[in-house]
Amino acid sequence: MAQASGRTIPSGVAENSVASIESMMKLGQPMGLVVTAEGVETQGQMSALADAGCNQLQGYLFSQAVPDLRR
């Protein structure tokens, strides 16, 4: 983990990514929106998103792609 601007950044997560995550949370949460992060692939990404207060996470870290069986 690295330190930048007074916050801890999980390994494998770029500092500008953390800034983007924080910006999205600041936009969505005050409006009462459920914020979902897609494409979560690493523990570092999961930690950064959870620490920022992201409501829902999805991606390969949790499950491989599921085929659409509605056809």
PDB file of N, H, CA, C and O in Angstrom:
ATOM      1  N   MET A   1       0.836  -1.175   0.000  1.00  0.00           N
ATOM      2  CA  MET A   1       0.000   0.000   0.000  1.00  0.00           C
ATOM      3  C   MET A   1       0.883   1.240   0.000  1.00  0.00           C
ATOM      4  O   MET A   1       1.940   1.270   0.629  1.00  0.00           O
ATOM      5  N   ALA A   2       0.437   2.243  -0.703  1.00  0.00           N
ATOM      6  H   ALA A   2      -0.423   2.219  -1.214  1.00  0.00           H
ATOM      7  CA  ALA A   2       1.173   3.500  -0.790  1.00  0.00           C
ATOM      8  C   ALA A   2       0.364   4.604  -0.120  1.00  0.00           C
ATOM      9  O   ALA A   2      -0.850   4.490   0.051  1.00  0.00           O
ATOM     10  N   GLN A   3       1.045   5.650   0.248  1.00  0.00           N
ATOM     11  H   GLN A   3       2.031   5.743   0.109  1.00  0.00           H
ATOM     12  CA  GLN A   3       0.383   6.823   0.838  1.00  0.00           C
ATOM     13  C   GLN A   3       0.464   7.968  -0.162  1.00  0.00           C
ATOM     14  O   GLN A   3       1.520   8.222  -0.741  1.00  0.00           O
ATOM     15  N   ALA A   4      -0.637   8.645  -0.358  1.00  0.00           N
ATOM     16  H   ALA A   4      -1.495   8.438   0.113  1.00  0.00           H
ATOM     17  CA  ALA A   4      -0.636   9.828  -1.218  1.00  0.00           C
ATOM     18  C   ALA A   4      -1.760  10.748  -0.775  1.00  0.00           C
ATOM     19  O   ALA A   4      -2.889  10.306  -0.563  1.00  0.00           O
ATOM     20  N   SER A   5      -1.452  12.005  -0.639  1.00  0.00           N
ATOM     21  H   SER A   5      -0.535  12.364  -0.811  1.00  0.00           H
ATOM     22  CA  SER A   5      -2.448  13.006  -0.256  1.00  0.00           C
ATOM     23  C   SER A   5      -3.202  12.627   1.012  1.00  0.00           C
ATOM     24  O   SER A   5      -4.393  12.911   1.135  1.00  0.00           O
ATOM     25  N   GLY A   6      -2.513  11.986   1.956  1.00  0.00           N
ATOM     26  H   GLY A   6      -1.545  11.756   1.856  1.00  0.00           H
ATOM     27  CA  GLY A   6      -3.140  11.647   3.223  1.00  0.00           C
ATOM     28  C   GLY A   6      -4.049  10.434   3.176  1.00  0.00           C
ATOM     29  O   GLY A   6      -4.765  10.174   4.143  1.00  0.00           O
ATOM     30  N   ARG A   7      -4.044   9.686   2.085  1.00  0.00           N
ATOM     31  H   ARG A   7      -3.462   9.898   1.299  1.00  0.00           H
ATOM     32  CA  ARG A   7      -4.891   8.492   2.011  1.00  0.00           C
ATOM     33  C   ARG A   7      -4.040   7.287   1.622  1.00  0.00           C
ATOM     34  O   ARG A   7      -3.002   7.429   0.975  1.00  0.00           O
ATOM     35  N   THR A   8      -4.481   6.128   2.014  1.00  0.00           N
ATOM     36  H   THR A   8      -5.324   6.013   2.539  1.00  0.00           H
ATOM     37  CA  THR A   8      -3.781   4.900   1.681  1.00  0.00           C
ATOM     38  C   THR A   8      -4.332   4.367   0.376  1.00  0.00           C
ATOM     39  O   THR A   8      -5.546   4.258   0.203  1.00  0.00           O
ATOM     40  N   ILE A   9      -3.442   4.034  -0.539  1.00  0.00           N
ATOM     41  H   ILE A   9      -2.456   4.123  -0.398  1.00  0.00           H
ATOM     42  CA  ILE A   9      -3.850   3.525  -1.849  1.00  0.00           C
ATOM     43  C   ILE A   9      -3.436   2.056  -1.929  1.00  0.00           C
ATOM     44  O   ILE A   9      -2.250   1.746  -1.819  1.00  0.00           O
ATOM     45  N   PRO A  10      -4.398   1.147  -2.120  1.00  0.00           N
ATOM     46  CA  PRO A  10      -4.054  -0.271  -2.222  1.00  0.00           C
ATOM     47  C   PRO A  10      -3.109  -0.525  -3.390  1.00  0.00           C
ATOM     48  O   PRO A  10      -3.163   0.174  -4.402  1.00  0.00           O
ATOM     49  N   SER A  11      -2.235  -1.534  -3.249  1.00  0.00           N
ATOM     50  H   SER A  11      -2.191  -2.102  -2.427  1.00  0.00           H
ATOM     51  CA  SER A  11      -1.309  -1.852  -4.334  1.00  0.00           C
ATOM     52  C   SER A  11      -2.102  -2.269  -5.566  1.00  0.00           C
ATOM     53  O   SER A  11      -3.133  -2.932  -5.462  1.00  0.00           O
ATOM     54  N   GLY A  12      -1.611  -1.876  -6.716  1.00  0.00           N
ATOM     55  H   GLY A  12      -0.773  -1.337  -6.800  1.00  0.00           H
ATOM     56  CA  GLY A  12      -2.264  -2.195  -7.973  1.00  0.00           C
ATOM     57  C   GLY A  12      -3.352  -1.215  -8.375  1.00  0.00           C
ATOM     58  O   GLY A  12      -4.021  -1.412  -9.390  1.00  0.00           O
ATOM     59  N   VAL A  13      -3.537  -0.152  -7.582  1.00  0.00           N
ATOM     60  H   VAL A  13      -2.994   0.008  -6.758  1.00  0.00           H
ATOM     61  CA  VAL A  13      -4.557   0.855  -7.898  1.00  0.00           C
ATOM     62  C   VAL A  13      -3.841   2.189  -8.080  1.00  0.00           C
ATOM     63  O   VAL A  13      -3.143   2.651  -7.177  1.00  0.00           O
ATOM     64  N   ALA A  14      -4.013   2.806  -9.239  1.00  0.00           N
ATOM     65  H   ALA A  14      -4.580   2.431  -9.973  1.00  0.00           H
ATOM     66  CA  ALA A  14      -3.347   4.078  -9.535  1.00  0.00           C
ATOM     67  C   ALA A  14      -3.985   5.211  -8.733  1.00  0.00           C
ATOM     68  O   ALA A  14      -5.186   5.192  -8.464  1.00  0.00           O
ATOM     69  N   GLU A  15      -3.173   6.194  -8.354  1.00  0.00           N
ATOM     70  H   GLU A  15      -2.197   6.209  -8.573  1.00  0.00           H
ATOM     71  CA  GLU A  15      -3.678   7.321  -7.567  1.00  0.00           C
ATOM     72  C   GLU A  15      -4.804   8.053  -8.298  1.00  0.00           C
ATOM     73  O   GLU A  15      -5.781   8.465  -7.673  1.00  0.00           O
ATOM     74  N   ASN A  16      -4.674   8.219  -9.623  1.00  0.00           N
ATOM     75  H   ASN A  16      -3.881   7.884 -10.131  1.00  0.00           H
ATOM     76  CA  ASN A  16      -5.740   8.905 -10.355  1.00  0.00           C
ATOM     77  C   ASN A  16      -7.024   8.081 -10.373  1.00  0.00           C
ATOM     78  O   ASN A  16      -8.112   8.642 -10.509  1.00  0.00           O
ATOM     79  N   SER A  17      -6.916   6.762 -10.239  1.00  0.00           N
ATOM     80  H   SER A  17      -6.033   6.306 -10.129  1.00  0.00           H
ATOM     81  CA  SER A  17      -8.110   5.918 -10.138  1.00  0.00           C
ATOM     82  C   SER A  17      -8.837   6.187  -8.830  1.00  0.00           C
ATOM     83  O   SER A  17     -10.066   6.243  -8.797  1.00  0.00           O
ATOM     84  N   VAL A  18      -8.084   6.351  -7.759  1.00  0.00           N
ATOM     85  H   VAL A  18      -7.085   6.306  -7.786  1.00  0.00           H
ATOM     86  CA  VAL A  18      -8.685   6.646  -6.457  1.00  0.00           C
ATOM     87  C   VAL A  18      -9.423   7.987  -6.522  1.00  0.00           C
ATOM     88  O   VAL A  18     -10.522   8.120  -5.982  1.00  0.00           O
ATOM     89  N   ALA A  19      -8.826   8.967  -7.176  1.00  0.00           N
ATOM     90  H   ALA A  19      -7.933   8.859  -7.615  1.00  0.00           H
ATOM     91  CA  ALA A  19      -9.476  10.268  -7.324  1.00  0.00           C
ATOM     92  C   ALA A  19     -10.777  10.130  -8.120  1.00  0.00           C
ATOM     93  O   ALA A  19     -11.770  10.774  -7.782  1.00  0.00           O
ATOM     94  N   SER A  20     -10.788   9.310  -9.160  1.00  0.00           N
ATOM     95  H   SER A  20      -9.981   8.787  -9.434  1.00  0.00           H
ATOM     96  CA  SER A  20     -11.999   9.088  -9.955  1.00  0.00           C
ATOM     97  C   SER A  20     -13.076   8.402  -9.129  1.00  0.00           C
ATOM     98  O   SER A  20     -14.249   8.769  -9.199  1.00  0.00           O
ATOM     99  N   ILE A  21     -12.676   7.410  -8.349  1.00  0.00           N
ATOM    100  H   ILE A  21     -11.723   7.113  -8.291  1.00  0.00           H
ATOM    101  CA  ILE A  21     -13.622   6.693  -7.483  1.00  0.00           C
ATOM    102  C   ILE A  21     -14.249   7.663  -6.492  1.00  0.00           C
ATOM    103  O   ILE A  21     -15.468   7.686  -6.321  1.00  0.00           O
ATOM    104  N   GLU A  22     -13.423   8.454  -5.850  1.00  0.00           N
ATOM    105  H   GLU A  22     -12.433   8.436  -5.989  1.00  0.00           H
ATOM    106  CA  GLU A  22     -13.927   9.412  -4.858  1.00  0.00           C
ATOM    107  C   GLU A  22     -14.882  10.422  -5.499  1.00  0.00           C
ATOM    108  O   GLU A  22     -15.878  10.806  -4.887  1.00  0.00           O
ATOM    109  N   SER A  23     -14.585  10.850  -6.719  1.00  0.00           N
ATOM    110  H   SER A  23     -13.776  10.538  -7.216  1.00  0.00           H
ATOM    111  CA  SER A  23     -15.457  11.796  -7.421  1.00  0.00           C
ATOM    112  C   SER A  23     -16.820  11.178  -7.709  1.00  0.00           C
ATOM    113  O   SER A  23     -17.850  11.826  -7.521  1.00  0.00           O
ATOM    114  N   MET A  24     -16.829   9.939  -8.161  1.00  0.00           N
ATOM    115  H   MET A  24     -15.992   9.413  -8.314  1.00  0.00           H
ATOM    116  CA  MET A  24     -18.098   9.266  -8.447  1.00  0.00           C
ATOM    117  C   MET A  24     -18.926   9.096  -7.182  1.00  0.00           C
ATOM    118  O   MET A  24     -20.145   9.267  -7.202  1.00  0.00           O
ATOM    119  N   MET A  25     -18.263   8.760  -6.083  1.00  0.00           N
ATOM    120  H   MET A  25     -17.273   8.621  -6.066  1.00  0.00           H
ATOM    121  CA  MET A  25     -18.982   8.582  -4.822  1.00  0.00           C
ATOM    122  C   MET A  25     -19.580   9.913  -4.365  1.00  0.00           C
ATOM    123  O   MET A  25     -20.704   9.955  -3.864  1.00  0.00           O
ATOM    124  N   LYS A  26     -18.826  10.993  -4.540  1.00  0.00           N
ATOM    125  H   LYS A  26     -17.913  10.958  -4.947  1.00  0.00           H
ATOM    126  CA  LYS A  26     -19.309  12.322  -4.135  1.00  0.00           C
ATOM    127  C   LYS A  26     -20.494  12.765  -4.983  1.00  0.00           C
ATOM    128  O   LYS A  26     -21.329  13.542  -4.519  1.00  0.00           O
ATOM    129  N   LEU A  27     -20.580  12.282  -6.220  1.00  0.00           N
ATOM    130  H   LEU A  27     -19.902  11.651  -6.598  1.00  0.00           H
ATOM    131  CA  LEU A  27     -21.716  12.602  -7.088  1.00  0.00           C
ATOM    132  C   LEU A  27     -22.952  11.765  -6.745  1.00  0.00           C
ATOM    133  O   LEU A  27     -24.060  12.291  -6.635  1.00  0.00           O
ATOM    134  N   GLY A  28     -22.747  10.476  -6.579  1.00  0.00           N
ATOM    135  H   GLY A  28     -21.848  10.049  -6.668  1.00  0.00           H
ATOM    136  CA  GLY A  28     -23.874   9.568  -6.405  1.00  0.00           C
ATOM    137  C   GLY A  28     -24.497   9.542  -5.029  1.00  0.00           C
ATOM    138  O   GLY A  28     -25.722   9.544  -4.905  1.00  0.00           O
ATOM    139  N   GLN A  29     -23.678   9.518  -3.994  1.00  0.00           N
ATOM    140  H   GLN A  29     -22.683   9.516  -4.095  1.00  0.00           H
ATOM    141  CA  GLN A  29     -24.205   9.353  -2.649  1.00  0.00           C
ATOM    142  C   GLN A  29     -25.146  10.473  -2.202  1.00  0.00           C
ATOM    143  O   GLN A  29     -26.193  10.168  -1.631  1.00  0.00           O
ATOM    144  N   PRO A  30     -24.834  11.743  -2.427  1.00  0.00           N
ATOM    145  CA  PRO A  30     -25.754  12.792  -1.986  1.00  0.00           C
ATOM    146  C   PRO A  30     -27.118  12.741  -2.684  1.00  0.00           C
ATOM    147  O   PRO A  30     -28.110  13.245  -2.157  1.00  0.00           O
ATOM    148  N   MET A  31     -27.160  12.136  -3.861  1.00  0.00           N
ATOM    149  H   MET A  31     -26.354  11.727  -4.290  1.00  0.00           H
ATOM    150  CA  MET A  31     -28.420  12.024  -4.585  1.00  0.00           C
ATOM    151  C   MET A  31     -29.182  10.762  -4.195  1.00  0.00           C
ATOM    152  O   MET A  31     -30.268  10.499  -4.712  1.00  0.00           O
ATOM    153  N   GLY A  32     -28.607   9.985  -3.283  1.00  0.00           N
ATOM    154  H   GLY A  32     -27.725  10.198  -2.863  1.00  0.00           H
ATOM    155  CA  GLY A  32     -29.266   8.767  -2.831  1.00  0.00           C
ATOM    156  C   GLY A  32     -29.195   7.625  -3.839  1.00  0.00           C
ATOM    157  O   GLY A  32     -30.000   6.695  -3.785  1.00  0.00           O
ATOM    158  N   LEU A  33     -28.238   7.692  -4.754  1.00  0.00           N
ATOM    159  H   LEU A  33     -27.584   8.447  -4.799  1.00  0.00           H
ATOM    160  CA  LEU A  33     -28.098   6.646  -5.760  1.00  0.00           C
ATOM    161  C   LEU A  33     -27.302   5.468  -5.222  1.00  0.00           C
ATOM    162  O   LEU A  33     -26.409   5.637  -4.391  1.00  0.00           O
ATOM    163  N   VAL A  34     -27.629   4.282  -5.698  1.00  0.00           N
ATOM    164  H   VAL A  34     -28.354   4.144  -6.373  1.00  0.00           H
ATOM    165  CA  VAL A  34     -26.822   3.106  -5.417  1.00  0.00           C
ATOM    166  C   VAL A  34     -25.689   3.116  -6.441  1.00  0.00           C
ATOM    167  O   VAL A  34     -25.936   3.110  -7.647  1.00  0.00           O
ATOM    168  N   VAL A  35     -24.452   3.132  -5.958  1.00  0.00           N
ATOM    169  H   VAL A  35     -24.252   3.136  -4.978  1.00  0.00           H
ATOM    170  CA  VAL A  35     -23.290   3.203  -6.849  1.00  0.00           C
ATOM    171  C   VAL A  35     -22.730   1.791  -7.016  1.00  0.00           C
ATOM    172  O   VAL A  35     -22.344   1.144  -6.042  1.00  0.00           O
ATOM    173  N   THR A  36     -22.693   1.324  -8.272  1.00  0.00           N
ATOM    174  H   THR A  36     -23.006   1.850  -9.063  1.00  0.00           H
ATOM    175  CA  THR A  36     -22.199  -0.015  -8.593  1.00  0.00           C
ATOM    176  C   THR A  36     -20.923   0.102  -9.415  1.00  0.00           C
ATOM    177  O   THR A  36     -20.890   0.804 -10.426  1.00  0.00           O
ATOM    178  N   ALA A  37     -19.886  -0.581  -8.985  1.00  0.00           N
ATOM    179  H   ALA A  37     -19.912  -1.151  -8.164  1.00  0.00           H
ATOM    180  CA  ALA A  37     -18.631  -0.619  -9.740  1.00  0.00           C
ATOM    181  C   ALA A  37     -18.576  -1.923 -10.517  1.00  0.00           C
ATOM    182  O   ALA A  37     -18.724  -3.003  -9.946  1.00  0.00           O
ATOM    183  N   GLU A  38     -18.364  -1.819 -11.804  1.00  0.00           N
ATOM    184  H   GLU A  38     -18.243  -0.942 -12.268  1.00  0.00           H
ATOM    185  CA  GLU A  38     -18.251  -2.988 -12.667  1.00  0.00           C
ATOM    186  C   GLU A  38     -16.791  -3.233 -13.015  1.00  0.00           C
ATOM    187  O   GLU A  38     -15.983  -2.304 -13.018  1.00  0.00           O
ATOM    188  N   GLY A  39     -16.457  -4.474 -13.305  1.00  0.00           N
ATOM    189  H   GLY A  39     -17.113  -5.229 -13.303  1.00  0.00           H
ATOM    190  CA  GLY A  39     -15.114  -4.808 -13.764  1.00  0.00           C
ATOM    191  C   GLY A  39     -14.092  -4.932 -12.649  1.00  0.00           C
ATOM    192  O   GLY A  39     -12.899  -4.742 -12.886  1.00  0.00           O
ATOM    193  N   VAL A  40     -14.531  -5.244 -11.441  1.00  0.00           N
ATOM    194  H   VAL A  40     -15.500  -5.398 -11.248  1.00  0.00           H
ATOM    195  CA  VAL A  40     -13.603  -5.397 -10.318  1.00  0.00           C
ATOM    196  C   VAL A  40     -12.862  -6.717 -10.492  1.00  0.00           C
ATOM    197  O   VAL A  40     -13.477  -7.783 -10.528  1.00  0.00           O
ATOM    198  N   GLU A  41     -11.526  -6.640 -10.602  1.00  0.00           N
ATOM    199  H   GLU A  41     -11.026  -5.774 -10.574  1.00  0.00           H
ATOM    200  CA  GLU A  41     -10.728  -7.832 -10.879  1.00  0.00           C
ATOM    201  C   GLU A  41      -9.702  -8.154  -9.803  1.00  0.00           C
ATOM    202  O   GLU A  41      -9.202  -9.278  -9.760  1.00  0.00           O
ATOM    203  N   THR A  42      -9.373  -7.204  -8.933  1.00  0.00           N
ATOM    204  H   THR A  42      -9.779  -6.291  -8.968  1.00  0.00           H
ATOM    205  CA  THR A  42      -8.324  -7.452  -7.937  1.00  0.00           C
ATOM    206  C   THR A  42      -8.802  -7.081  -6.533  1.00  0.00           C
ATOM    207  O   THR A  42      -9.755  -6.322  -6.361  1.00  0.00           O
ATOM    208  N   GLN A  43      -8.116  -7.636  -5.539  1.00  0.00           N
ATOM    209  H   GLN A  43      -7.341  -8.253  -5.678  1.00  0.00           H
ATOM    210  CA  GLN A  43      -8.401  -7.299  -4.142  1.00  0.00           C
ATOM    211  C   GLN A  43      -8.152  -5.814  -3.898  1.00  0.00           C
ATOM    212  O   GLN A  43      -8.888  -5.178  -3.144  1.00  0.00           O
ATOM    213  N   GLY A  44      -7.118  -5.258  -4.531  1.00  0.00           N
ATOM    214  H   GLY A  44      -6.520  -5.775  -5.143  1.00  0.00           H
ATOM    215  CA  GLY A  44      -6.807  -3.837  -4.373  1.00  0.00           C
ATOM    216  C   GLY A  44      -7.943  -2.954  -4.869  1.00  0.00           C
ATOM    217  O   GLY A  44      -8.309  -1.974  -4.220  1.00  0.00           O
ATOM    218  N   GLN A  45      -8.499  -3.310  -6.028  1.00  0.00           N
ATOM    219  H   GLN A  45      -8.201  -4.106  -6.555  1.00  0.00           H
ATOM    220  CA  GLN A  45      -9.640  -2.558  -6.555  1.00  0.00           C
ATOM    221  C   GLN A  45     -10.826  -2.668  -5.612  1.00  0.00           C
ATOM    222  O   GLN A  45     -11.498  -1.676  -5.331  1.00  0.00           O
ATOM    223  N   MET A  46     -11.082  -3.878  -5.122  1.00  0.00           N
ATOM    224  H   MET A  46     -10.536  -4.684  -5.350  1.00  0.00           H
ATOM    225  CA  MET A  46     -12.195  -4.087  -4.204  1.00  0.00           C
ATOM    226  C   MET A  46     -12.018  -3.245  -2.941  1.00  0.00           C
ATOM    227  O   MET A  46     -12.966  -2.613  -2.477  1.00  0.00           O
ATOM    228  N   SER A  47     -10.811  -3.236  -2.391  1.00  0.00           N
ATOM    229  H   SER A  47     -10.040  -3.750  -2.769  1.00  0.00           H
ATOM    230  CA  SER A  47     -10.535  -2.463  -1.179  1.00  0.00           C
ATOM    231  C   SER A  47     -10.739  -0.973  -1.406  1.00  0.00           C
ATOM    232  O   SER A  47     -11.367  -0.295  -0.592  1.00  0.00           O
ATOM    233  N   ALA A  48     -10.209  -0.462  -2.515  1.00  0.00           N
ATOM    234  H   ALA A  48      -9.700  -1.012  -3.177  1.00  0.00           H
ATOM    235  CA  ALA A  48     -10.340   0.970  -2.807  1.00  0.00           C
ATOM    236  C   ALA A  48     -11.805   1.362  -2.961  1.00  0.00           C
ATOM    237  O   ALA A  48     -12.227   2.403  -2.457  1.00  0.00           O
ATOM    238  N   LEU A  49     -12.572   0.541  -3.648  1.00  0.00           N
ATOM    239  H   LEU A  49     -12.229  -0.304  -4.058  1.00  0.00           H
ATOM    240  CA  LEU A  49     -13.987   0.833  -3.869  1.00  0.00           C
ATOM    241  C   LEU A  49     -14.790   0.729  -2.577  1.00  0.00           C
ATOM    242  O   LEU A  49     -15.641   1.574  -2.301  1.00  0.00           O
ATOM    243  N   ALA A  50     -14.520  -0.305  -1.788  1.00  0.00           N
ATOM    244  H   ALA A  50     -13.829  -0.992  -2.012  1.00  0.00           H
ATOM    245  CA  ALA A  50     -15.227  -0.477  -0.517  1.00  0.00           C
ATOM    246  C   ALA A  50     -14.879   0.658   0.443  1.00  0.00           C
ATOM    247  O   ALA A  50     -15.756   1.189   1.123  1.00  0.00           O
ATOM    248  N   ASP A  51     -13.612   1.028   0.498  1.00  0.00           N
ATOM    249  H   ASP A  51     -12.899   0.597  -0.055  1.00  0.00           H
ATOM    250  CA  ASP A  51     -13.184   2.121   1.378  1.00  0.00           C
ATOM    251  C   ASP A  51     -13.835   3.443   0.986  1.00  0.00           C
ATOM    252  O   ASP A  51     -14.093   4.289   1.842  1.00  0.00           O
ATOM    253  N   ALA A  52     -14.097   3.620  -0.300  1.00  0.00           N
ATOM    254  H   ALA A  52     -13.887   2.932  -0.995  1.00  0.00           H
ATOM    255  CA  ALA A  52     -14.720   4.848  -0.783  1.00  0.00           C
ATOM    256  C   ALA A  52     -16.228   4.851  -0.536  1.00  0.00           C
ATOM    257  O   ALA A  52     -16.882   5.883  -0.693  1.00  0.00           O
ATOM    258  N   GLY A  53     -16.783   3.696  -0.150  1.00  0.00           N
ATOM    259  H   GLY A  53     -16.252   2.858  -0.023  1.00  0.00           H
ATOM    260  CA  GLY A  53     -18.208   3.623   0.146  1.00  0.00           C
ATOM    261  C   GLY A  53     -19.073   3.135  -0.999  1.00  0.00           C
ATOM    262  O   GLY A  53     -20.287   3.340  -0.992  1.00  0.00           O
ATOM    263  N   CYS A  54     -18.460   2.488  -1.988  1.00  0.00           N
ATOM    264  H   CYS A  54     -17.474   2.321  -1.994  1.00  0.00           H
ATOM    265  CA  CYS A  54     -19.226   1.965  -3.118  1.00  0.00           C
ATOM    266  C   CYS A  54     -20.234   0.929  -2.604  1.00  0.00           C
ATOM    267  O   CYS A  54     -19.890   0.060  -1.803  1.00  0.00           O
ATOM    268  N   ASN A  55     -21.476   1.033  -3.074  1.00  0.00           N
ATOM    269  H   ASN A  55     -21.756   1.739  -3.725  1.00  0.00           H
ATOM    270  CA  ASN A  55     -22.549   0.178  -2.580  1.00  0.00           C
ATOM    271  C   ASN A  55     -22.497  -1.247  -3.105  1.00  0.00           C
ATOM    272  O   ASN A  55     -22.762  -2.191  -2.360  1.00  0.00           O
ATOM    273  N   GLN A  56     -22.163  -1.413  -4.369  1.00  0.00           N
ATOM    274  H   GLN A  56     -21.948  -0.646  -4.974  1.00  0.00           H
ATOM    275  CA  GLN A  56     -22.174  -2.731  -4.991  1.00  0.00           C
ATOM    276  C   GLN A  56     -20.942  -2.890  -5.875  1.00  0.00           C
ATOM    277  O   GLN A  56     -20.487  -1.943  -6.517  1.00  0.00           O
ATOM    278  N   LEU A  57     -20.420  -4.106  -5.891  1.00  0.00           N
ATOM    279  H   LEU A  57     -20.789  -4.875  -5.370  1.00  0.00           H
ATOM    280  CA  LEU A  57     -19.262  -4.422  -6.717  1.00  0.00           C
ATOM    281  C   LEU A  57     -19.584  -5.647  -7.555  1.00  0.00           C
ATOM    282  O   LEU A  57     -20.258  -6.568  -7.094  1.00  0.00           O
ATOM    283  N   GLN A  58     -19.101  -5.651  -8.787  1.00  0.00           N
ATOM    284  H   GLN A  58     -18.554  -4.902  -9.162  1.00  0.00           H
ATOM    285  CA  GLN A  58     -19.234  -6.845  -9.606  1.00  0.00           C
ATOM    286  C   GLN A  58     -18.029  -6.945 -10.515  1.00  0.00           C
ATOM    287  O   GLN A  58     -17.404  -5.941 -10.857  1.00  0.00           O
ATOM    288  N   GLY A  59     -17.714  -8.155 -10.896  1.00  0.00           N
ATOM    289  H   GLY A  59     -18.221  -8.970 -10.617  1.00  0.00           H
ATOM    290  CA  GLY A  59     -16.581  -8.364 -11.783  1.00  0.00           C
ATOM    291  C   GLY A  59     -16.004  -9.755 -11.621  1.00  0.00           C
ATOM    292  O   GLY A  59     -16.513 -10.573 -10.855  1.00  0.00           O
ATOM    293  N   TYR A  60     -14.947 -10.003 -12.345  1.00  0.00           N
ATOM    294  H   TYR A  60     -14.534  -9.339 -12.967  1.00  0.00           H
ATOM    295  CA  TYR A  60     -14.320 -11.327 -12.401  1.00  0.00           C
ATOM    296  C   TYR A  60     -13.810 -11.782 -11.037  1.00  0.00           C
ATOM    297  O   TYR A  60     -13.706 -12.984 -10.794  1.00  0.00           O
ATOM    298  N   LEU A  61     -13.491 -10.850 -10.145  1.00  0.00           N
ATOM    299  H   LEU A  61     -13.576  -9.874 -10.342  1.00  0.00           H
ATOM    300  CA  LEU A  61     -13.035 -11.224  -8.805  1.00  0.00           C
ATOM    301  C   LEU A  61     -14.101 -12.048  -8.083  1.00  0.00           C
ATOM    302  O   LEU A  61     -13.773 -12.905  -7.262  1.00  0.00           O
ATOM    303  N   PHE A  62     -15.364 -11.794  -8.386  1.00  0.00           N
ATOM    304  H   PHE A  62     -15.630 -11.099  -9.053  1.00  0.00           H
ATOM    305  CA  PHE A  62     -16.473 -12.457  -7.714  1.00  0.00           C
ATOM    306  C   PHE A  62     -17.055 -13.610  -8.520  1.00  0.00           C
ATOM    307  O   PHE A  62     -17.483 -14.612  -7.947  1.00  0.00           O
ATOM    308  N   SER A  63     -17.075 -13.478  -9.845  1.00  0.00           N
ATOM    309  H   SER A  63     -16.728 -12.664 -10.310  1.00  0.00           H
ATOM    310  CA  SER A  63     -17.670 -14.502 -10.700  1.00  0.00           C
ATOM    311  C   SER A  63     -17.219 -14.305 -12.136  1.00  0.00           C
ATOM    312  O   SER A  63     -17.057 -13.178 -12.605  1.00  0.00           O
ATOM    313  N   GLN A  64     -17.022 -15.415 -12.821  1.00  0.00           N
ATOM    314  H   GLN A  64     -17.154 -16.330 -12.440  1.00  0.00           H
ATOM    315  CA  GLN A  64     -16.776 -15.339 -14.255  1.00  0.00           C
ATOM    316  C   GLN A  64     -18.052 -14.858 -14.935  1.00  0.00           C
ATOM    317  O   GLN A  64     -19.120 -14.843 -14.323  1.00  0.00           O
ATOM    318  N   ALA A  65     -17.942 -14.474 -16.174  1.00  0.00           N
ATOM    319  H   ALA A  65     -17.075 -14.486 -16.671  1.00  0.00           H
ATOM    320  CA  ALA A  65     -19.123 -14.027 -16.930  1.00  0.00           C
ATOM    321  C   ALA A  65     -20.172 -15.147 -16.943  1.00  0.00           C
ATOM    322  O   ALA A  65     -19.849 -16.324 -17.098  1.00  0.00           O
ATOM    323  N   VAL A  66     -21.420 -14.748 -16.777  1.00  0.00           N
ATOM    324  H   VAL A  66     -21.682 -13.791 -16.651  1.00  0.00           H
ATOM    325  CA  VAL A  66     -22.525 -15.682 -16.756  1.00  0.00           C
ATOM    326  C   VAL A  66     -23.259 -15.576 -18.092  1.00  0.00           C
ATOM    327  O   VAL A  66     -23.624 -14.473 -18.500  1.00  0.00           O
ATOM    328  N   PRO A  67     -23.478 -16.676 -18.770  1.00  0.00           N
ATOM    329  CA  PRO A  67     -24.142 -16.598 -20.083  1.00  0.00           C
ATOM    330  C   PRO A  67     -25.598 -16.150 -19.946  1.00  0.00           C
ATOM    331  O   PRO A  67     -26.263 -16.441 -18.951  1.00  0.00           O
ATOM    332  N   ASP A  68     -26.070 -15.447 -20.951  1.00  0.00           N
ATOM    333  H   ASP A  68     -25.530 -15.210 -21.759  1.00  0.00           H
ATOM    334  CA  ASP A  68     -27.449 -14.994 -20.997  1.00  0.00           C
ATOM    335  C   ASP A  68     -28.301 -16.180 -21.457  1.00  0.00           C
ATOM    336  O   ASP A  68     -28.206 -16.610 -22.607  1.00  0.00           O
ATOM    337  N   LEU A  69     -29.132 -16.703 -20.555  1.00  0.00           N
ATOM    338  H   LEU A  69     -29.209 -16.353 -19.621  1.00  0.00           H
ATOM    339  CA  LEU A  69     -29.941 -17.876 -20.864  1.00  0.00           C
ATOM    340  C   LEU A  69     -31.362 -17.514 -21.285  1.00  0.00           C
ATOM    341  O   LEU A  69     -32.221 -18.390 -21.393  1.00  0.00           O
ATOM    342  N   ARG A  70     -31.611 -16.228 -21.522  1.00  0.00           N
ATOM    343  H   ARG A  70     -30.913 -15.517 -21.434  1.00  0.00           H
ATOM    344  CA  ARG A  70     -32.965 -15.793 -21.893  1.00  0.00           C
ATOM    345  C   ARG A  70     -33.280 -16.038 -23.360  1.00  0.00           C
ATOM    346  O   ARG A  70     -34.417 -15.812 -23.774  1.00  0.00           O
ATOM    347  N   ARG A  71     -32.361 -16.473 -24.133  1.00  0.00           N
ATOM    348  H   ARG A  71     -31.438 -16.657 -23.797  1.00  0.00           H
ATOM    349  CA  ARG A  71     -32.592 -16.674 -25.579  1.00  0.00           C
ATOM    350  C   ARG A  71     -33.303 -17.961 -25.834  1.00  0.00           C
ATOM    351  O   ARG A  71     -33.580 -18.295 -26.986  1.00  0.00           O
TER     352      ARG A  71
END
